[in-house]
Amino acid sequence: YREWLDNPNYNIFYDANNVICVYGDTTSHWYVYDGTLCTANIMLAAHAKGIGSCWIGFAQDFMDRPEIKARYKVPEQCRFVSALSLGYAKGHLPEAQRKEPVIFNG
C-alpha cells in the first residue's frame, strides 16, 4: 500500500469534498475509545441530516505522518483515530443482511 500513499495522483479520500479527521490526546488512556465514540456520533448525526459518511480506515498511516500533523497543526501528543468522508449520496444502498450473532457460553 505504500506505493499508493506515495503516489501524488492517488487520493486517499476518493475526491471527497468534505473530510473530518479525529485525533485523540494520548495523555488519556481512553483516547481511542473516545475518538471512536466521537466518530460514531458524527456518522449518526450526519445520517440524521441526510448526509452520507464513510470511515476511511486506510488513512491511518497517512494521517499520523509527522509532515501531515505539522501541516494541520495537530499537537504532538495526539494520535490519529479516524477519518470520515462526508457528502450527499447519489442513491440509497439496500439494507445490509444481518449475520447470526456469535454467543459465547462459559
Helices and strands as residue ranges (DSSP letters): H 2-5, E 18-25, H 31-48, E 52-55, G 57-59, H 60-63, H 66-71, E 78-87
